[in-house]
Amino acid sequence: MFDFALLLAQAALDLSTFGAGLGMGLVIIGAGLGIGRIGSAAVDAIARQPEASGTISTQMLISAALIEGVTVIALILILIS
């Protein structure tokens, strides 16, 4: 019976590690998709209106930085829990 309890405890530890890895992967995938959409929309906007490229690029970089900040916070919270 004690061996079975140890086996369950080890499985629980492996599942928590698996859950943290899965959470990190989802955060990274989400951030990559978000930044990719921002870049795509910015390139389309610049192609349509080249004279506004400076403003569009600035807004794109600010949005990408905000996404990166949220991603770092999410990864830290996943590592803590």
Secondary structure, DSSP 8 states (H G I E B T S, - for coil): -HHHHHHHHHHHHHHHHHHHHHHHHHHHHHHHHHHHHHHHHHHHHHHH-GGGHHHHHHHHHHHHHHHHHHHHHHHHHHHH-
